[in-house]
Amino acid sequence: MSILKTSRRKFLKSLAFGSAAVGAAILGILPAIKGWIRKMRPPGALNEPDFLASCIKCGQCVQVCPVDAIKLSDLTDGIGVGTPYISARDQACDFSCDGLQCVLACPTGALTHEINYAHEAEMAVAKVVALSGCLAIKGEGFKGLARGADFDGKLRYNEIDRWHPIPLNEHPYDLESCDLCVTHCPIEIRYAQCEAGNPPSGEERQCPPEHAIRMKPLEEYGDHFFMPEILDGCVGCGVCEMICPVDPPVIVMEAYPGSGRVL
Amino acid sequence: MSLLSQSLGQLFGKKPTKPDPSEFSEEALRIHEEHRQRRSKSEIQAIHEAREAQAKNTFWRRRRWGILISVNLFFVASSVLHINALEGALTGSRFVGFHMADLNSALQVMLAFKQILINLLIGTITIALIWWLLGGRTFCAWVCPYHLLAEWAEILHLKLKAKGWAMDIKFERGTRTWLWLIFAVLAFISSYTVYETISPTGILSRALIYGPGLALIWVALILLFEIFFSRRAWCRYACPIGLTYGLVGATSPMKVQYHLDDCFHDGACRQVCLVPHALEITKPQRATEAHVDIGADCTRCGRCVEVCPTQSLTFEFKGLSKTK
């Protein structure tokens, strides 16, 4: 009887121990399952449920990114511990690796190997949300550092160094009319290169088929008033959100919906 | 019962059983009989002295910790210095361009995603072959960063327990088998790699390489639980990674081997062992052969090898080392 009792107690303790482990694991993934939080994923990411199923959480995409745009999520981020995301305002993906290095690095295909070029990515939906703050719509120019001296984000400037991105705070601007979001758009840069007959790496396939953003003239206000307009070629890389010198930024990236699926 | 089925049974949580008298080889019977007779007081005295001296031996532990720390620092150095030698983390990595994938993480992804990319398959097979060759759970003792922290926690636990400030709750060892199954089924039906959320191995590896995060609180909680309530609880009763590697190593040529003839059955090995059930064979009247391989749950950590006062346990690599 006492042996039975002891073994029953041991069984119950083991049940409690095992349940605690399973419970903690489910609790940890619950915010991701419920899709309570949405974050931008790296280029090539599968739709959120497939992405969460296939990401092995190794961070190889983090290591190859030349601008350190990709971060790994923590317990409190609620999008699956150790999965990669991009916080565009802090550091957007400017495709300065040209070859989609994160996609190539992914061992499981969570970042699908089916895309090869910047214009094939679908990372987020760019939305113009704070138009009243936009310098261009007020007809203003911009002088100085886009994000201040303390900002540690980087961008690649073809004309400065084709191979190495430089810190934004080492690159002051003096613009008559602010059009940073358009001139820094990686898709627009490629589009212009192709139009000039000089596609990136000499590859026609690098050429985006459509424009991603433009400054729309507001002639009714006068000849130096503009507003940014997102076009069909936008891939949601977030450079416009990152470079926008006003706070809050005029354009923000809206991540694709989380799964919202339970089992 | 064959050695392999015994070894697997123990891995899944079965209690080791006393062998049937018919199972003993003649040689083993002879040695057991000798052991019963030869113990004079002076002999036992000598063994006790040797045991005390040997208990402080950390020959293998020092080397093992050196390798464990080196492997993990190699990941860190590769990332920090951008030398691209060993990219990624323990869950998935690339060694000079060659894919490697942790077996349990790969299994979780395959079950959840239900598609297998060739890179992942290559990485999984590579790692399975490497750890089959090196002993399976060798991964636990020689690479897993949680194992190292758990060993430090264990040293503290034993000190506290000696003072009566900590207890050692024993759970059913089969709990780990159930958790392995539950996490496999959960990955399959939910399409989420559920176990990865709480895997201290993955959390620690990523924390080392990509910087610490709040997920470390979970790791600290498990360690505290082990220190105050249950010795080595995670590795003993929970971790599905350990079971996966145990299965891979079940037929490995790399073994710790027990030599009955030299053994005085004083049990020093079982006291230091993470999986003492695997060393039940060292009790009197248990070994059915003169030389017996320790089972699949063994992490090849070498603690028993270094503390045994009579060198009755040794590392053996089948085909390379001469069996005594």
Contacts between the chains, C-beta under 8 A, distances in Angstrom:
chain1	res1	chain2	res2	distance
A	10	B	170	6.8
A	10	B	171	7.0
A	10	B	172	6.0
A	11	B	172	6.3
A	13	B	169	6.3
A	13	B	171	5.9
A	14	B	171	4.3
A	14	B	172	4.1
A	14	B	174	7.6
A	14	B	175	4.6
A	14	B	237	7.2
A	17	B	171	5.2
A	17	B	175	6.2
A	17	B	233	7.3
A	17	B	237	6.5
A	17	B	238	7.4
A	18	B	175	4.8
A	18	B	178	6.0
A	18	B	179	5.6
A	18	B	182	7.7
A	18	B	238	7.5
A	21	B	179	6.0
A	21	B	198	6.6
A	21	B	238	5.4
A	22	B	179	7.0
A	22	B	182	5.8
A	22	B	183	7.6
A	22	B	186	7.6
A	24	B	197	7.6
A	24	B	198	5.2
A	24	B	218	7.1
A	25	B	183	7.2
A	25	B	186	7.7
A	25	B	194	4.9
A	25	B	195	5.9
A	25	B	197	5.0
A	25	B	198	4.5
A	26	B	186	7.7
A	26	B	194	6.4
A	28	B	197	3.2
A	28	B	198	5.9
A	28	B	218	7.9
A	29	B	192	5.1
A	29	B	194	5.5
A	29	B	197	4.9
A	32	B	192	7.0
A	33	B	190	7.4
A	33	B	192	6.4
A	49	B	191	6.3
A	50	B	113	7.0
A	52	B	112	7.8
A	52	B	191	7.4
A	52	B	192	5.6
A	52	B	193	7.4
A	53	B	109	7.2
A	53	B	112	4.0
A	53	B	113	4.3
A	53	B	114	7.8
A	53	B	191	4.5
A	53	B	192	6.5
A	53	B	193	7.0
A	54	B	109	5.8
A	54	B	112	7.2
A	54	B	113	4.1
A	54	B	115	7.5
A	55	B	109	7.7
A	55	B	193	7.5
A	56	B	91	5.2
A	56	B	92	4.2
A	56	B	101	6.6
A	56	B	102	7.9
A	56	B	105	5.2
A	56	B	106	7.0
A	56	B	109	5.2
A	56	B	120	7.4
A	56	B	193	7.7
A	57	B	89	7.5
A	57	B	91	5.3
A	57	B	92	7.6
A	57	B	105	7.3
A	57	B	193	7.6
A	57	B	196	5.7
A	57	B	202	6.0
A	57	B	206	7.0
A	58	B	88	4.0
A	58	B	89	4.9
A	58	B	91	4.8
A	58	B	92	3.3
A	58	B	93	6.2
A	59	B	88	6.2
A	59	B	89	5.4
A	59	B	206	6.1
A	59	B	209	6.5
A	59	B	210	5.5
A	60	B	87	5.2
A	60	B	88	4.3
A	60	B	92	6.8
A	60	B	93	7.3
A	60	B	94	6.5
A	62	B	210	6.2
A	63	B	79	5.5
A	63	B	82	7.8
A	63	B	87	5.3
A	63	B	88	7.2
A	64	B	87	7.5
A	72	B	206	6.1
A	72	B	210	5.2
A	72	B	213	7.8
A	74	B	213	3.8
A	74	B	214	5.1
A	74	B	215	5.9
A	75	B	213	6.7
A	75	B	214	4.7
A	75	B	215	4.3
A	75	B	217	7.3
A	75	B	218	6.9
A	76	B	214	5.3
A	80	B	192	7.5
A	80	B	193	7.9
A	80	B	196	7.7
A	80	B	197	7.2
A	81	B	196	6.7
A	81	B	197	5.0
A	81	B	202	7.9
A	81	B	203	6.8
A	81	B	215	5.3
A	82	B	91	7.7
A	82	B	196	6.6
A	82	B	202	6.2
A	82	B	203	7.3
A	82	B	206	5.4
A	82	B	215	7.7
A	105	B	87	7.2
A	105	B	94	7.7
A	107	B	88	7.5
A	107	B	92	4.9
A	107	B	94	7.3
A	107	B	99	5.6
A	107	B	101	6.4
A	107	B	117	7.4
A	107	B	119	4.8
A	107	B	120	5.6
A	107	B	123	5.9
A	108	B	92	7.1
A	108	B	109	5.5
A	108	B	113	7.2
A	108	B	117	5.7
A	108	B	119	7.3
A	108	B	120	5.0
A	109	B	115	7.4
A	109	B	117	4.1
A	109	B	119	7.6
A	109	B	120	7.6
A	113	B	117	7.9
A	263	B	189	6.3
A	263	B	190	5.1
